[in-house]
Amino acid sequence: MLRYLLKRLLFMVPMLLGITLISFVVIHLPPGEPDVLGSEMNPKVTKEAREQIRVLYGLDKPLHVQYGMWLKRFVKLDFGTSIAQDHRPVIDKIKERLPITITIDVLSMALIFFIGIPIGVYGARYKDGFADKALTTFVFAGYAMPGFWLALLLMMFFGVYLEVLPISGLKSFNYDELSAIGKVFDLAQHIVLVVFITALSGLVGISRYMKNSLLEVLRQEYITTAYAKGLPESMVLRKHAFRNALLPVITILGLSVPGLIGGSVILESIFSIPGMGQLFYMSVMARDYPTIMGILIIGAFLTLLGNLIADICYALADPRIRIG
């Protein structure tokens, strides 16, 4: 098991380097540069001044030279300085916003896991029943709705009509005056809609995969043998079928990490949540190359880490992998 984990960790290094190369090339493909966007509309900025800005940020060099300079800093875990007006270190800007995005994604994953899997188990146990059809209709209806459209609907319903939830931001104006419990409740009110919408699309996939996988396991001969021994249905499901049916679901959970990170860009922008997704959107609009690269690499690392955790959970659920 330890040898397997070491191989996976070593394999992550060249994969991460490949991601950095592709990302660096792609973000430089669109025409225009940060200094042009920031100064071409200002008549007081001369052509010589704009050229000095390009030299200052190394934008006058060939693309492969720029990538080599960035890679040297990246090896030292230095993402450079933002080209935005604040000119702050990129790592500091990410540190401020990364915990918010991770918290939302972790809560969404927990919601997907603790709701989607029971829906799938219930659907397999009571296949084609009324409750199974009702739950399937609900989750598929939620999946069919575009996330940004559903976000606007929920904002209007809970924030404008009912006035029970805030529609933007992460904290209320009187946040510092609240008690500890009040602060937790205030934060929960601000992120509950984001977590719900983020998790809704994942519920469909997990519940369907869990249902189909469990139905496939229940048709196996060892399940028939367990029933023939007189074991109750609850024990057969819990101790014999559920664990084996969980294996493909664990893989899907690991693959859902990129979707959660990508979805945060849209939802955090709509709800004005100061997370990494909103920072990425603002950086793309400003052509802030160092910040864009920093966020892309952090996102890629979290995706690879999520897949590694999924493999570990896969090994814990299947003794054959541990023995191998």
C-alpha positions in Angstrom: 0.0 0.0 0.0 2.8 2.4 0.9 4.6 1.6 -2.3 1.5 2.3 -4.3 1.1 5.7 -2.6 4.7 6.6 -3.3 4.3 5.8 -7.0 1.2 7.9 -7.2 2.9 10.9 -5.5 5.9 10.6 -7.8 3.5 10.4 -10.8 1.9 13.7 -9.7 5.1 15.7 -10.3 5.4 15.3 -14.1 1.6 15.6 -14.4 1.7 18.9 -12.5 4.5 20.2 -14.7 2.6 19.3 -17.8 -0.4 21.2 -16.5 1.7 24.2 -15.8 3.1 24.2 -19.4 -0.4 23.8 -21.0 -1.9 26.4 -18.7 0.9 29.0 -19.3 0.5 28.6 -23.1 -3.3 28.8 -23.1 -3.6 31.9 -21.0 -1.2 33.7 -23.4 -3.1 32.7 -26.5 -5.8 35.5 -26.5 -4.6 38.8 -28.0 -3.7 41.7 -25.7 -1.5 42.1 -22.6 -2.2 43.5 -19.1 -0.2 46.7 -19.7 -2.1 47.4 -22.9 -5.5 46.9 -21.3 -4.5 49.2 -18.4 -2.9 52.0 -20.3 -4.0 52.2 -23.9 -7.1 54.3 -23.0 -5.0 56.7 -21.0 -3.7 59.5 -23.3 -1.0 60.5 -20.7 0.7 57.1 -21.0 3.2 57.2 -23.8 4.4 54.3 -26.0 7.7 54.3 -24.2 6.0 54.0 -20.8 4.0 51.0 -22.0 7.1 49.4 -23.3 8.8 49.9 -19.9 5.8 48.2 -18.2 6.3 45.2 -20.6 9.9 45.0 -19.7 9.2 45.3 -16.0 6.9 42.2 -16.0 9.0 40.3 -18.6 6.3 40.4 -21.2 8.8 41.5 -23.9 10.5 38.1 -23.8 9.6 35.1 -25.8 7.0 32.8 -24.3 9.3 29.9 -23.5 11.6 32.3 -21.7 8.7 33.7 -19.7 7.7 30.1 -18.8 11.3 29.3 -17.7 11.3 32.4 -15.4 8.0 31.5 -14.0 9.0 27.9 -13.4 12.1 28.9 -11.5 9.9 30.9 -9.1 7.4 28.1 -8.9 10.1 25.6 -7.8 10.6 27.9 -4.8 6.8 28.1 -4.2 6.9 31.7 -5.4 4.0 32.6 -7.6 5.2 36.1 -8.3 3.5 39.5 -7.8 0.1 40.3 -9.1 -0.1 42.7 -12.1 -3.4 44.1 -10.7 -3.4 47.5 -9.1 -2.7 46.2 -5.6 0.6 44.6 -6.7 0.4 42.1 -3.9 2.2 38.7 -3.8 0.0 36.1 -5.5 0.4 33.6 -2.7 -1.0 36.1 -0.2 -4.1 36.8 -2.3 -4.7 33.0 -2.7 -4.2 32.4 1.0 -7.0 34.8 1.9 -9.5 33.2 -0.5 -8.6 29.5 -0.7 -10.0 28.5 2.7 -13.4 29.9 1.7 -13.5 27.9 -1.5 -12.3 24.7 0.2 -14.9 25.1 2.9 -17.7 25.4 0.4 -16.4 22.4 -1.7 -15.9 20.2 1.4 -19.4 21.0 2.6 -20.8 20.3 -0.9 -18.9 16.9 -1.0 -20.3 16.0 2.4 -23.8 16.8 1.2 -23.3 14.8 -2.0 -22.0 11.8 0.0 -24.5 11.8 2.9 -27.6 12.5 0.7 -26.7 11.1 -2.7 -25.6 7.6 -1.5 -28.7 7.0 0.8 -30.9 8.1 -2.2 -29.2 5.5 -4.3 -29.4 2.8 -1.7 -33.1 3.5 -1.2 -33.7 3.5 -4.9 -32.1 0.1 -5.3 -33.9 -1.4 -2.3 -37.3 -0.1 -3.4 -36.8 0.0 -7.1 -39.5 1.6 -9.2 -41.5 2.6 -6.1 -43.3 5.9 -5.7 -40.6 7.3 -3.4 -37.8 6.2 -5.8 -39.5 7.8 -8.8 -40.2 11.0 -6.8 -36.6 11.3 -5.6 -35.3 10.6 -9.1 -37.5 13.2 -10.6 -36.4 15.8 -8.0 -32.6 15.3 -8.5 -32.9 15.2 -12.2 -34.9 18.3 -12.3 -32.3 20.1 -10.2 -29.5 18.7 -12.5 -31.3 20.0 -15.6 -31.4 23.6 -14.3 -28.4 25.7 -15.1 -26.5 26.6 -12.0 -26.5 30.4 -12.6 -30.2 30.4 -13.4 -31.1 28.4 -10.3 -28.9 30.7 -8.2 -30.8 33.8 -9.4 -34.1 32.1 -8.7 -33.1 31.1 -5.1 -31.7 34.6 -4.5 -35.0 36.1 -5.5 -37.1 33.7 -3.5 -35.2 33.5 -0.3 -33.5 36.9 -0.3 -36.1 39.2 -1.9 -39.5 37.6 -1.4 -39.0 35.8 1.9 -36.1 37.9 3.2 -34.7 35.0 5.2 -31.3 34.7 3.6 -28.7 37.3 2.4 -28.2 37.4 -1.3 -24.5 38.3 -1.5 -21.3 38.5 0.4 -19.8 36.3 3.1 -20.5 38.3 6.2 -23.1 40.8 7.4 -22.3 44.4 8.3 -22.6 43.8 12.0 -20.5 40.5 11.9 -17.9 41.8 14.3 -20.6 42.6 16.9 -22.1 39.1 16.9 -21.3 36.3 19.4 -19.4 33.2 18.4 -22.5 31.3 17.7 -24.0 34.3 15.9 -20.9 34.5 13.6 -21.2 30.8 12.7 -24.9 31.2 12.0 -24.3 34.4 9.9 -21.6 32.6 7.8 -23.9 29.6 7.4 -26.7 31.9 6.1 -24.4 33.4 3.5 -23.1 30.1 2.0 -26.1 27.8 2.4 -27.4 28.5 -1.1 -23.9 28.2 -2.7 -23.3 24.8 -1.0 -26.8 23.6 -2.1 -26.4 24.6 -5.7 -22.9 23.2 -5.9 -23.9 19.9 -4.5 -27.1 19.5 -6.5 -25.5 18.5 -9.8 -23.3 16.0 -8.0 -26.3 14.4 -6.2 -27.7 13.1 -9.5 -24.5 11.3 -10.6 -23.8 9.8 -7.2 -27.3 8.6 -6.5 -27.6 7.0 -10.0 -24.2 5.3 -9.8 -25.0 4.1 -6.3 -28.3 2.7 -7.4 -27.1 0.9 -10.5 -24.0 -0.4 -8.7 -26.0 -1.8 -5.8 -28.5 -3.4 -8.2 -25.7 -5.1 -10.0 -24.2 -6.4 -6.7 -27.5 -7.7 -5.5 -27.7 -9.9 -8.6 -24.4 -11.7 -7.6 -24.4 -15.3 -6.4 -22.9 -14.6 -3.0 -25.8 -12.3 -2.2 -28.3 -15.1 -3.1 -26.3 -17.3 -0.8 -26.5 -14.8 2.0 -30.3 -14.7 1.6 -30.4 -18.5 1.5 -28.7 -18.6 4.8 -31.6 -16.7 6.3 -29.8 -13.4 6.9 -32.1 -10.4 7.2 -32.2 -8.0 4.2 -30.7 -5.1 6.2 -27.6 -7.1 7.1 -27.2 -8.3 3.6 -27.3 -4.8 2.3 -25.0 -3.4 5.0 -22.3 -6.0 5.3 -22.3 -7.8 1.9 -23.6 -5.5 -0.8 -23.0 -1.9 0.2 -19.2 -2.1 0.5 -18.8 -3.7 -2.9 -21.3 -1.3 -4.5 -19.4 1.6 -3.1 -16.2 1.1 -5.2 -17.3 2.8 -8.4 -19.0 5.6 -6.4 -15.7 6.4 -4.7 -14.1 6.8 -8.2 -16.9 9.2 -9.2 -16.4 11.2 -6.0 -12.8 11.7 -6.9 -13.6 12.8 -10.4 -16.2 15.3 -9.1 -13.5 17.6 -7.5 -12.7 19.5 -10.8 -16.4 20.2 -11.3 -16.7 21.7 -7.8 -13.6 23.9 -8.3 -14.8 25.0 -11.7 -18.3 25.7 -10.5 -17.0 28.0 -7.8 -16.0 30.5 -10.5 -19.6 31.1 -11.5 -21.3 30.8 -8.2 -18.9 32.8 -6.2 -19.1 35.6 -8.8 -22.9 35.6 -8.6 -23.1 35.5 -4.8 -20.1 37.9 -4.4 -18.3 35.3 -2.2 -14.7 36.4 -1.8 -13.3 32.9 -2.7 -10.7 31.7 -5.1 -13.3 31.3 -7.9 -14.2 35.0 -7.7 -10.5 35.9 -7.7 -9.9 33.8 -10.7 -12.7 35.5 -12.6 -11.4 39.0 -11.7 -7.9 38.0 -12.7 -9.0 36.7 -16.1 -10.8 39.9 -16.8 -7.7 41.9 -15.8 -5.2 39.6 -17.6 -3.4 39.1 -14.4 -1.2 36.3 -15.6 0.7 35.5 -12.3 -2.6 35.3 -10.3 -4.2 33.2 -13.0 -1.3 30.7 -13.1 -1.3 30.5 -9.3 -5.0 29.7 -9.1 -4.8 27.2 -11.9 -1.9 25.4 -10.2 -3.6 25.3 -6.9 -6.7 24.0 -8.5 -4.8 21.3 -10.4 -3.0 20.3 -7.2 -6.3 20.0 -5.3 -7.7 17.9 -8.2 -4.8 15.5 -8.1 -5.0 15.3 -4.3 -8.7 14.5 -4.6 -8.0 11.7 -7.0 -5.3 10.4 -4.6 -7.7 10.4 -1.7 -10.3 8.6 -3.8 -7.7 5.9 -4.6 -6.9 5.6 -0.8 -10.6 5.2 0.0 -10.8 2.7 -2.8 -8.0 0.6 -1.3 -9.7 0.8 2.2 -13.0 -0.4 0.7 -11.4 -3.2 -1.3 -8.9 -5.5 0.5 -7.6 -6.9 -2.8 -6.0 -3.5 -3.6 -4.3 -3.4 -0.2 -2.9 -6.9 -0.6 -1.8 -6.1 -4.2 
